[in-house]
Amino acid sequence: MNQSPRSGVNAHTAYQQLDAMSVGPLWRHLGDLFPAQPPLRAIPFHWSYEQLRPLMEHFATALSIEEAQRRVLMLINPGMQDTSATVTGLYAGIQIILPGEQAQAHRHSSNAFRYIIEGSGAYTTVAGERVHMSPGDLLLTPGWDWHDHFHQGDGPMTWLDGLDFPLVNLLDTAFFELHPETAQKTTIADDLSSRQYIHGRLNPTWTQRATLSSPIGKYPWAETERAFAAIADHATGSEVDGISLEYTNPWTGGPVLPTISCRVQRLIPGFLGTARRHTAATILHVVRGEGRTVINGEEFAWKDKDVFVVPSWASYQHIVDSSAGAVLFAYSNEPVVKALGLYREELL
């Protein structure tokens, strides 16, 4: 019975008493609590936009915006269904809005952004500023800013939603509130923040103090294309990620949101990337082009508007065979990992 001569209590009874007191013996959990390397809870996965779009159109007509508030298809990682996460700490969803629809104004603790996929004529109002949408634009919604959407154009408008709510919920720091009005009133000129900061190194001196989130409401695709065009024939780029550019906070030079790093990368025709792994879990959206990414030995073929994920510490290698090349938008939890001193990477 493995009874201790000192206590007079057998081991089975002792463990039962610990359970009753919500006490755990560390020696029974060491392997789980201190793994040799990160466990792969999120798994490599790929979502086809071509397959998702008919379903989005179905729900756009079958479910009113008033019923749904936000008509979004959540991209849930099979390994993280309990938290509705796409990778550790981050979420991705595809949202659709139809002409004439108004999405209810609300706010939440979670930081968010929108990366526009297709359509025209819609805008989002963030903290009183109306920000117009075009494909390839990156729109920011820092945590606790009021935001709502309206579509005054023709045809459906779709975008990729990125949020950090899996992390916020894990920390028990989530708050949510509906605005008393369906749409907030505009208090700032349309797209003013983008126009004020568009010059990059020439920042206005009269605006409020620097914040952890970028003050820019929209990073226009036209500026991204201009940046690629200016350096495309001269920059060597990364052997892993090609010509990779990071969207930054103009005040700090750091990530656009305190918990989310956003980048866009151009992979030239015939690109054969060096394999790498790092501890920043990453979600990638195909802006244009097609190619393949080998993740932990499994090959995922992707094309226009698809989404796929590279979990923390999973190896990945991008390959582009086409003559047209490809452009990927990527966002990760790198700011959080680095702030905690937990970032690690290695070439393979």
Stockholm file with secondary structure:
# STOCKHOLM 1.0

chainA/1-348         MNQSPRSGVNAHTAYQQLDAMSVGPLWRHLGDLFPAQPPLRAIPFHWSYEQLRPLMEHFATALSIEEAQRRVLMLINPGMQDTSATVTGLYAGIQIILPGEQAQAHRHSSNAFRYIIEGSGAYTTVAGERVHMSPGDLLLTPGWDWHDHFHQGDGPMTWLDGLDFPLVNLLDTAFFELHPETAQKTTIADDLSSRQYIHGRLNPTWTQRATLSSPIGKYPWAETERAFAAIADHATGSEVDGISLEYTNPWTGGPVLPTISCRVQRLIPGFLGTARRHTAATILHVVRGEGRTVINGEEFAWKDKDVFVVPSWASYQHIVDSSAGAVLFAYSNEPVVKALGLYREELL
#=GR chainA/1-348 SS CCBCTTTCCBHHHHHHHHHHTTCCCGGGTHHHHSCSSCCCCSCCEEECHHHHHHHHHHHHHHSCHHHHSSCEEECCCTTCTTTTCSBTTBEEEEEEECTTCEEEEEEESSCEEEEEEECSSEEEEETTEEEECCTTCEEEECTTCCEEEEECSSSCEEEEEEECHHHHHHTTCCCEEECSSSSCCCCBCTTHHHHHHTTSSCCCSSSCCCCSSCSCSEECHHHHHHHHHHHTTTCCCBTTTBEEEECBCTTTSSBSBTTBEEEEEEECTTCBCCCEEESSCEEEEEEEECEEEEETTEEEEECTTCEEEECTTCCEEEECCSSSCEEEEEEESHHHHHHTTCCCEEEC
#=GC SS_cons         CCBCTTTCCBHHHHHHHHHHTTCCCGGGTHHHHSCSSCCCCSCCEEECHHHHHHHHHHHHHHSCHHHHSSCEEECCCTTCTTTTCSBTTBEEEEEEECTTCEEEEEEESSCEEEEEEECSSEEEEETTEEEECCTTCEEEECTTCCEEEEECSSSCEEEEEEECHHHHHHTTCCCEEECSSSSCCCCBCTTHHHHHHTTSSCCCSSSCCCCSSCSCSEECHHHHHHHHHHHTTTCCCBTTTBEEEECBCTTTSSBSBTTBEEEEEEECTTCBCCCEEESSCEEEEEEEECEEEEETTEEEEECTTCEEEECTTCCEEEECCSSSCEEEEEEESHHHHHHTTCCCEEEC
//
